[in-house]
Structures are given as structure tokens and as C-alpha cells.
Amino acid sequence: MCVLLGAGCGTDNEKIYFASEVKLPAAVGVMSPVAPTLSKVDEENIDLVVLSNLMERHFWEGGEYTALFLQADDTVVDAMIRKFPNHIPPIKQSYHIDLRANQSPLDKDTGKPVMILGADVSDPDADGTVNVIGRWYAGGAVQGFYTYKLKKTGADWTIDSVK
């Protein structure tokens, strides 16, 4: 009996699949390409374009803000400080900000309110465009965002649309 059962299992050519195994359809022969990602340089350039656009919108007017902070890499912050050297309020490095839970952000130097600008960059779409959320924050009551679509023109990123 054992010989018959062993012979029966040994002659079966159909593979047995276990629940823990990954099952792919037979038609899948080649893996699809990995979605494109942005280089560090492209991401920094996109941040610069979006943050520059936000800087031109003057969300801080009418408020008593003593500084602007950028939620970005130090290289981007340094570039923005160079681009807007005499901006009122000034752009400051992150070590000057005082963040506390459930309170508006403050400037450590003055103890007064500040505004934070940031850009959340997504991976490129199939057509090469990139969606970005450009946001500003100065506390629960003073916050908002724009959605940007950027495209690469030559070596530069340009804003295609803003909503």
C-alpha cells in the first residue's frame, strides 16, 4: 500500500501550490518596469520652484510673523535665503524655530509667531509631470495648500498648473 501511494505521488506532474506561495497568472512572463523616481537634484529643484511661488503669494501679510521657515533640505533653505536675502519676514534656518504640541510655531529669537512653508513632491506620472502639494502653516487657523503640476522643460522644472 505504501509503495502504491508513493508511486502515485511520484508520477504526478502537476505542481502542488501551497497557500503561502505567491501565485502569478501563467500569462505573466516579464515583470513590468519600476515606476520612475526623481533624482535628489530634481526633487530639490522642484522644491525651489514651488517654494519660490509660495514666497510670492504673501500669506504672512496682515499677521505679526517675524520669520518664515521652510520644510526642506538645508541646501534648498540656503538657496532660498540667497534668492530672497532681504525678504520681510526673513527666511531662517530650522534651529531658530520653537515647535510645541497644539500651539502655533514661534521664533526662538523673538518669541513671536512664524509661518512654515513646505512642498510635498510625488513620484513622476507616466507623462513625466510631477504633482506637488505646496503648503503653508502658522497654526491651526492659518494653514492651507495649493496643488501644483510641474513638468521638466530641458533641464528646468516649470509650473504647468496651480489649483
Salt bridges, closest charged atoms under 4 A:
GLU21 OE1 - LYS15 NZ 3.56
ASP42 OD1 - LYS152 NZ 2.96
GLU44 OE2 - LYS40 NZ 3.97
GLU61 OE2 - HIS58 ND1 3.33
ASP73 OD2 - LYS40 NZ 2.29
ASP98 OD2 - ARG100 NH2 3.05
ASP107 OD2 - LYS92 NZ 2.71
ASP109 OD2 - LYS92 NZ 2.90
ASP109 OD2 - HIS96 ND1 2.91
ASP120 OD2 - ARG135 NE 2.80
ASP125 OD2 - LYS149 NZ 3.46
ASP160 OD1 - LYS151 NZ 3.77
